[in-house]
Every structure is written in C-alpha cells, then in structure tokens.
Amino acid sequence: LESIVQHAAGPETALQKTVILVTHETTEAAVRKAVEGITKDGHLTDKPQVIRIERAG
C-alpha cells in the first residue's frame, strides 16, 4: 500500500474534505515540497495538514 485518496461523495457533502494518506518512506523535505505545490495550485479550500507517522522502536 503506497497511498489512499478519499474524495467527498458529491457536491452535497461540501463540508467533507479529501484525505490523502501516503505510506511509503520519504523525506520530510519531499513532503514539504509536495504540500507547497498542492497549496499553490489554487484548488484547496483550506490549509493542508500534515501528520507525521514514524515506525515504533
């Protein structure tokens, strides 16, 4: 599993947000660069949120 994208069911669900989950290893710099690009494309309605997931131990 590398990624999951969940989209809203339709226009009547305007309060719902798209969720993207990336599960492969990457650098924080690459994530920040991707988020910056997504932010600048003009399609977001709100500021993107990033939650870091690390391996235990």
C-alpha positions as CSV (number, residue, x, y, z in Angstrom):
1,L,0.0,0.0,0.0
2,E,1.5,3.3,-1.1
3,S,-1.3,5.7,-0.9
4,I,-5.1,6.2,-0.3
5,V,-7.2,9.0,-1.6
6,Q,-10.7,9.6,-0.2
7,H,-12.9,12.1,-2.1
8,A,-16.2,13.6,-1.0
9,A,-19.2,11.7,-2.2
10,G,-20.6,14.7,-4.1
11,P,-21.4,18.4,-4.0
12,E,-24.0,18.0,-1.3
13,T,-21.1,17.0,1.1
14,A,-19.3,20.3,0.8
15,L,-18.2,20.2,4.4
16,Q,-16.2,17.0,3.9
17,K,-12.6,17.1,3.0
18,T,-10.4,15.0,0.7
19,V,-8.0,12.8,2.7
20,I,-4.7,11.6,1.2
21,L,-2.6,9.1,3.1
22,V,1.0,8.2,1.9
23,T,2.5,5.2,3.5
24,H,5.9,4.8,1.7
25,E,9.1,6.2,3.2
26,T,10.1,9.6,2.0
27,T,12.0,12.6,3.3
28,E,10.4,15.5,5.2
29,A,11.8,17.8,2.6
30,A,9.9,15.9,-0.2
31,V,6.7,16.1,1.8
32,R,7.1,19.8,2.4
33,K,7.8,20.4,-1.3
34,A,4.7,18.4,-2.3
35,V,2.5,20.3,0.2
36,E,3.9,23.6,-1.1
37,G,2.9,22.6,-4.7
38,I,-0.5,21.5,-3.6
39,T,-1.0,24.7,-1.7
40,K,0.0,26.9,-4.7
41,D,-2.2,25.2,-7.3
42,G,-5.3,27.1,-6.1
43,H,-7.6,24.1,-5.7
44,L,-7.6,23.9,-1.8
45,T,-10.4,25.4,0.3
46,D,-8.3,25.3,3.5
47,K,-4.7,24.9,4.7
48,P,-3.4,21.4,4.2
49,Q,-2.5,19.4,7.4
50,V,0.5,17.0,7.7
51,I,0.7,14.3,10.3
52,R,4.0,12.5,10.5
53,I,3.9,8.8,11.1
54,E,7.1,7.1,12.3
55,R,8.0,3.5,13.0
56,A,8.0,2.5,16.6
57,G,11.3,1.5,18.2
